[in-house]
Amino acid sequence: MSNKVTIADLLSAKRQGRKIVAVSCYDYTTARLISQSDVQMILVGDSAAQLVLGFDSTLPATMDFMVALTAAVRRGAPEVYLVADMPFLSCQVGEAEAIKNAGRFMAEAGAQMVKIETTRTYLDVVRAVSNAGIAVMAHIGIRPQSISKIGRFKAEATTAEMAAELISLARQMADAGASSLLIEGTAAEVAEMITQRSEVPVISCGSGPGCDGQILVAPDILGLTQQPGPKFAKKYGNMAEQTIETIKTYSKEVQTGVYPDKEHSYHMKSGELDRLREILKDER
Ligand code: KIV
């Protein structure tokens, strides 16, 4: 029997007050390692445009790129709850286009939910995708795909008016059919209020401890990223330094001839080298 995490498991975690642990990850190898931990949810985030491709925003992520990454993560973590991020312009140009693109993540990549960065303007898109039978995570608060309108990100819902607006938006998203909420970079008090009022699981990305679950990107957790990140991006490892040291050791072994040694090389079958010398003996 499959032990695949389902939306029902996430709902029961919320109801029983068990925290949902989520990680944003982009590749087979990392997903395979994560699947050996207690993480229930992987998001294949469009932050891949920055952390995999090196762009300075999430905007260049395309559908084909995101579908390929999502399928790779599914192969690495067959039982985790898999959420795919709808990239910039994959759901803003119309409901039909949004349904088609969301459906690709389900049919081609094995995702169980799609995440849509959304405002009130896109309530109908959330409703349409949900009505098509596809679970939607509504991403509210800081929305990195809006960088060109904001210039730089700052904490959301830090005033009573902003907070009231976000609380109302969260309710509208759930009413439109969102099966989960992701709140990014929002005042902790407000994220907690939204969580208490919400029937669907609420995942925090830098929005304090009062939500049903937490998400960070794998390269930050592992300490692979070197550039300064947002305040909430806690590092739990120092893989950047370990990676550099490991590659330096490899370089040194190649330069000094220590690598490859006998153990890491293939060899001819016994007696075959002598036979070859015999064959070649008259050749120059
Ligand atoms: O793109 C991403 O990885 C995300 C998470 C940081 C929530 O949206």
Residues whose N, C-alpha, C, O or C-beta is under 5 A from the ligand:
A	BS01	KIV	S24 G45 D46 S47 C205
